[in-house]
Amino acid sequence: MTERIYVNVNSDFDSTGYMRPRTITWSDGRTFRIEAVKDFRPASSLGRGRTGDCYTVVIRGEERRLFFEKSSELFAARVGRWFVERDI
């Protein structure tokens, strides 16, 4: 079983609209640079009727999965939010 940990992520957008995460910041203020994006794929199994994307990223030399959960159209000013999963 896993739980979602929502995090702050700084990202860039290129001219094609691709969103590339650059740093991740935990709720305690620790910030880590994302060294590389190894993979990107749609993650339609996010549940709660939402779609999203899964990025396989490298942080401090280790591969991690970082998810982007797209917001519903009810909140036009909110594009989505980022989370990581933790085993519980």
Number of C-alpha atoms within 10 A of each C-alpha: 6 9 11 12 12 17 15 15 21 14 13 10 10 8 6 6 8 10 12 17 21 16 15 20 15 13 10 6 9 8 13 14 15 21 16 15 18 12 10 15 11 13 16 13 11 16 10 6 9 14 17 19 17 20 20 16 21 17 16 11 10 8 16 17 16 22 24 22 21 16 17 13 9 7 9 9 8 11 12 15 15 21 19 16 15 10 7 6
